[in-house]
Amino acid sequence: MIYSNKWALVTGASAGIGAVFADALAARGANLVLTARRKDRLEALAADLRTKHNVKVKTIAADLADTDAPPEIARVLAADGIDVDILISNAGFGLPGFYTENEWPAHRDFLQLMVTSYAHLTRLFLPGMIARDYGRIIHVSSVAGLVPGSAGHTMYGPAKAFLVSFAQSLAAECEGAGVNASALCPGFTYSEFHDVNDTRGLVSQLPGYMFMSPEPVVEGALEAVEKGHVVYVPGLWNKFTVWLMKALPRPWGAAMVKQQSAKFRRQSGE
Ligand SMILES: NC(=O)c1ccc[n+]([C@@H]2O[C@H](COP(=O)([O-])OP(=O)(O)OC[C@H]3O[C@@H](n4cnc5c(N)ncnc54)[C@H](OP(=O)(O)O)[C@@H]3O)[C@@H](O)[C@H]2O)c1
């Protein structure tokens, strides 16, 4: 119960990896603040986790593509006297298509959610962590943040690469302050992610060994942040992919990613 009496804020807790983080943190004794847009999902999960783990759970419905959402979450928590000790920034989705196939508002909202909300929530809660000499921050990035950019899903890789570099900077700044910052870089993980972005038919053609369940992804991430590992890639296949892309000359890696993404586009009819 290493997180007894700590409060953990989990974004994107209504499904997938975020819901599993909520369960794993509660199993370690943490009280939870769960946020996402779907309030009914959050309430159902909160009721389940209160019963299962005997922890306090608060839910806040918020759209993190809205610039006002992070300060509003901080305001509500301050009013309730809740200090966030553990921040799991996880909310996200994928935006298929080439860059010019999506209008600017779609890209703007994507960046607000996938980059700016992560940075803003960290800015809001990190000072308290440093003052209390304790904090854990996990930014849910992706293998896509560690390999060359793909054609299609144009901003996904860059957004995830930002989170890797951001975690590295935070870890360097927080050394000795009791705060561990980490970027979790999963590969294909079973969740609602590919249903939401309508690529389920496409990715279900991939071999099963390329996929992980969210439970080992989350368990590994929590172990990694405790050990002070700044970049954590779960799973052998994902580790191999990242290693290969680093080992190959950069143009070869870029050509491989381009070829794979072109193949997927042909298969999906995009
Ligand atoms: N699944 C994969 O293969 C995979 C691989 C690498 C990285 N990731 C990353 O893992 C993270 C979690 O994804 P997942 O796989 O668990 O997907 P998921 O099952 O679709 O869950 C996504 C979560 O994000 C929330 N969310 C989406 N848009 C939001 C918004 N505008 N405001 C607030 N919350 C929002 C969703 O809740 P509401 O809809 O209720 O708002 C949901 O709780 C993402 O950052 C994703 O990029 C996933």
The ligand as a Tripos MOL2 file, in Angstrom:
@<TRIPOS>MOLECULE
LIG
   48    52     1     0     0
SMALL
NO_CHARGES

@<TRIPOS>ATOM
      1 N1         -4.2580    1.8590  -27.0920 N.am      1 LIG1
      2 C1         -3.0930    1.9870  -27.6930 C.2       1 LIG1
      3 O1         -2.7450    1.1800  -28.5970 O.2       1 LIG1
      4 C2         -2.1470    3.0740  -27.2620 C.ar      1 LIG1
      5 C3         -0.7990    2.9640  -27.6210 C.ar      1 LIG1
      6 C4          0.1040    3.9530  -27.2380 C.ar      1 LIG1
      7 C5         -0.3400    5.0290  -26.4800 C.ar      1 LIG1
      8 N2         -1.6550    5.1320  -26.1610 N.ar      1 LIG1
      9 C6         -2.0740    6.3090  -25.3760 C.3       1 LIG1
     10 O2         -2.7130    5.8790  -24.1970 O.3       1 LIG1
     11 C7         -3.5820    6.9120  -23.7270 C.3       1 LIG1
     12 C8         -4.9050    6.2770  -23.3190 C.3       1 LIG1
     13 O3         -5.5170    5.7150  -24.4550 O.3       1 LIG1
     14 P1         -6.3490    4.3480  -24.4090 P.3       1 LIG1
     15 O4         -5.6570    3.3900  -25.2640 O.co2     1 LIG1
     16 O5         -6.6830    3.9830  -22.9990 O.co2     1 LIG1
     17 O6         -7.6620    4.8320  -25.1980 O.3       1 LIG1
     18 P2         -9.2120    4.8390  -24.7820 P.3       1 LIG1
     19 O7         -9.6210    3.5130  -24.2380 O.co2     1 LIG1
     20 O8         -9.9300    5.3670  -25.9810 O.co2     1 LIG1
     21 O9         -9.2750    5.9110  -23.5880 O.3       1 LIG1
     22 C9         -9.0310    7.2780  -23.8500 C.3       1 LIG1
     23 C10        -9.4290    8.1020  -22.6380 C.3       1 LIG1
     24 O10        -9.1680    9.4830  -22.9300 O.3       1 LIG1
     25 C11       -10.3290   10.2450  -22.6270 C.3       1 LIG1
     26 N3        -10.4360   11.4160  -23.4870 N.ar      1 LIG1
     27 C12       -10.4150   11.4550  -24.8560 C.ar      1 LIG1
     28 N4        -10.6080   12.7130  -25.2890 N.ar      1 LIG1
     29 C13       -10.7460   13.4930  -24.1780 C.ar      1 LIG1
     30 C14       -10.9870   14.8830  -23.9680 C.ar      1 LIG1
     31 N5        -11.1580   15.7440  -24.9990 N.pl3     1 LIG1
     32 N6        -11.0570   15.3450  -22.6840 N.ar      1 LIG1
     33 C15       -10.9110   14.4910  -21.6460 C.ar      1 LIG1
     34 N7        -10.7020   13.1730  -21.7770 N.ar      1 LIG1
     35 C16       -10.6190   12.6770  -23.0360 C.ar      1 LIG1
     36 C17       -11.4950    9.2680  -22.8530 C.3       1 LIG1
     37 O11       -12.6110    9.6310  -22.0490 O.3       1 LIG1
     38 P3        -13.9540   10.3700  -22.5540 P.3       1 LIG1
     39 O12       -14.2390    9.8980  -23.9520 O.co2     1 LIG1
     40 O13       -14.9560    9.9270  -21.5390 O.co2     1 LIG1
     41 O14       -13.6370   11.8300  -22.4570 O.co2     1 LIG1
     42 C18       -10.9040    7.9770  -22.3080 C.3       1 LIG1
     43 O15       -11.0660    7.9140  -20.9080 O.3       1 LIG1
     44 C19        -3.6830    7.9300  -24.8570 C.3       1 LIG1
     45 O16        -2.9030    9.0580  -24.5460 O.3       1 LIG1
     46 C20        -3.1000    7.1900  -26.0580 C.3       1 LIG1
     47 O17        -2.5310    8.0720  -26.9950 O.3       1 LIG1
     48 C21        -2.5580    4.1790  -26.5200 C.ar      1 LIG1
@<TRIPOS>BOND
     1     1     2 1
     2     2     3 2
     3     2     4 1
     4     4     5 ar
     5     4    48 ar
     6     5     6 ar
     7     6     7 ar
     8     7     8 ar
     9     8     9 1
    10     8    48 ar
    11     9    10 1
    12     9    46 1
    13    10    11 1
    14    11    12 1
    15    11    44 1
    16    12    13 1
    17    13    14 1
    18    14    15 2
    19    14    16 1
    20    14    17 1
    21    17    18 1
    22    18    19 2
    23    18    20 1
    24    18    21 1
    25    21    22 1
    26    22    23 1
    27    23    24 1
    28    23    42 1
    29    24    25 1
    30    25    26 1
    31    25    36 1
    32    26    27 ar
    33    26    35 ar
    34    27    28 ar
    35    28    29 ar
    36    29    30 ar
    37    29    35 ar
    38    30    31 1
    39    30    32 ar
    40    32    33 ar
    41    33    34 ar
    42    34    35 ar
    43    36    37 1
    44    36    42 1
    45    37    38 1
    46    38    39 2
    47    38    40 1
    48    38    41 1
    49    42    43 1
    50    44    45 1
    51    44    46 1
    52    46    47 1
@<TRIPOS>SUBSTRUCTURE
     1 LIG1         1 GROUP 0 **** ****
